[in-house]
Amino acid sequence: MLQTRKLLPGMKKRLPWRLSAPSRHQNPWLGIKIEKPADFKFAKLDAVWPDPTVVELEGPADVKATLEQCQIYPWQEAEKAVLGILAQLVPEGRREKAKMRGHDVFITDSGDGLKSAAAFFRGLADPVSRQED
């Protein structure tokens, strides 16, 4: 059974996330929908500040995939800030830039293929996804 955080005033009886199906996580407040692979399970759904985790998945062989909401401050250059976050998550990773649904996506992969991270811009609070084997 999933435990959820207590409703706060102004939340109007809606939680910030829901499982709309056993394999689908939705966070309407962040505009995020995640469909998990069949061999993964939802592991961390209700983190609170200062933990940046939005949702975490656990898979076979201790593989973890985490979606985090990272802050970029107004005085920072957005692209440099995101690249700095990715460099911390995957030091010396191979970097590339792509487009996904009209957004710039920055991807970095480790040379051994055991770690990867990606980030896309949606304002000053940007989601970052990371995966570790």
N, C-alpha and C positions, 0 to 999 in steps of 0.2 A: 504494500500500500504506500502511496506517495504522501509525504507530509508536506503541507504548504504553510507559508508564512501567514501570520495573523493579518487580517484586513486592517488597513489604516484609514483614518477619516478621509473622505473624498474618493476612495477607491470604488464606491458604488457596487459593492459585492462582487467585484471582478478581480481576479488575481492577475498579476502581470504576465502569466504564462499558463498554458494548458496543454495537455496531451489530447489531441483531437482524435487520435487512433493510437493503437499500441506502438506504431512506428513513426508517429508524426508529432513533433513539438512545435507549438506556435507561441510567439510572443507578440501580440498585437501592439503593445506599447512601443516595441522596437521595430515592428514591421518585419519580423523574421519568422520563416517557416523552415523547419529542418525535417527531412525524411531520413531516418537512420537505416543503415544496412541491416539485413536480417540477422547477421551474427554479432551485432553490437547491442548494448543495452544502455538506457539512459542512467547515468550514475550521479550526476550533480546537477540539480535543477533549481535549487533555492538558495544560492549563495547570496550574501548581503555584503555591502560595502564594509571594508575596503577590498574584499575579494572581487576581482573583475570578471569572474566566470559568469557567463550567461547560461550555458549548458555544457555538460561534458558527457562524452560517450566512452564506454569501455568495450573493447573488442577482444578477440582471441589473442593469446600470447601476450597479454598485458599491454596491448596497443590502446592508447588513449587519444581521443580527439576532443579538443576543447575550443569553444567559441568564447572569446573574451571581449569585453567592451573597454577599449583603452582610450585614455584622454589625450587630446592634442590641445595645447593651450593657444590662445589667440596670438601670442607673441612668437610662436614657433612657425617655421615654414612647414606646412603640412607634409609634403613629400619627404623632406629630410627627417621629420619626426617619426613617420611611419617606418622608413628604412632603418632608423635607429632602433625602434622596437623590434623589428624583424631580426636585426643583427644580434640583439641580445638573446632572442629565442633560439636562433640557429646561427651561432658564430661561424664565420667563414663560409656561409652558405652561398650557393649559386643563385643569383637573382634574375628575375625577369618581370616584365610589366605586360599586362594583358587587359582586355576590356571584357566585362561581364555585365550584361543588361544595362549598358551605357555608363557603367562606373569603371574607373581605373582600379585594377587589382594588382597588387604587388605580391610576388611569390618568391619564396626562398626555400631551397632544398639543400640538405647536407650532402656532401660527397658520397657518404656511405649509404644514403637512402633511408636512414633511420629517423630523421627529423625533417619536418617541413612546416612552414608557416605561410599564411597569406593574409593580406589586409586589403580592405576596400574603403574608399572615402564616402562618407555620408554626412559630413559635418565635423564638428569638433570632438565628438565621441565616436570613434571608429571601431567597428568590429574587427577583431583579429582572430583567425582560426589557426590552431596549431595541432600537429599530430606527432606523436612519439611512439616508436616501437620499443 
